[in-house]
């Protein structure tokens, strides 16, 4: 089987974080969210993978992943000139798929559970498609599957009156049959070719679609709150390590991951789960609370940060509290006397308070 990761879109709900690059490269626990997709495919034995790119900063995707050798996979890049829907992006991959069954992974979906058993069941079946379903509390925001007696009867995109709360996750197992269906699709009201419409057409034409229930963690990271929550969940499962060094009067509790070249300076306190990248300077007098990720080459002093994502090459120095925030690469915040700040800062932001 082959794999496809969709890495396009504008990420409008995540602006200003996405003004300079794709949302799928935003880090969760110091790793781009789309890397979790790539690793999920690789762990399931799928190493021939296409990445669909398009939109702002799509060159950064190629710069980061290269030919895939560093990740143990072979990568092919396919450009989408405009965001015309998931189905249209899949259609661009017909030549790449070359008649095989394949897996599509939306690059902003985080799934903790291995997909190996789902793939094996699909390989062994005569189904034309397989979808992963997850119970959600807000079904009007998702494609929803209506199921009767263990059989999918209908798939509806963002229904006003949902028949179930079973959301179609952003992982699709497909056969080349889907390409003929997509060729006959009509654009939706938002002028996009919807994958839910393609799946519904498969059902109407009596093709078989099977499903699996996802009971582990799954998140479509479309908002800052989604990203912060996913960061918390991923951090909670990580094993602690300490590759840096610490000075005197430092307190470290809980699961803490410290990269090489990082120094924890006098008077600092770390309460895990926390991950800190390479070549950072934490302190003096920095209080890093739980569920916090700090990227490489970052300097933090005299501040309290918790439940937040601080990306690489940032500088924060001041007597204030930052909670529930995302601060993008190369940002700088200095000299504050006002407590309790909440930030959503795009790349290269500088604030002096």
Secondary structure by P-SEA (a helix, b strand, c coil): cbbbbbccccccccccccccccccccccccccaaaaaaaaaaaacccbbbbbbbccaaaaaaaaccccccccbbbbbbbccccccaaaaaaaaccccccccbbbbcccccccccaaaaaaaaaaccccbbbbbbbbccccccbbbbbcccccccccccccccccccccccbbbbcaaaaaaaaaccccccccccaaaaaaaaaaabbbbbbbbbcccccccccaaaaaaaaaaaaaabbbbbccccccccccccbbbbccccccccbbbbcccbbbbcccccccbbbbbcbbbbbcbbbbcccccccbbbccbbbbbccbbbccbbbccbbbbcccccccccccccccccccc
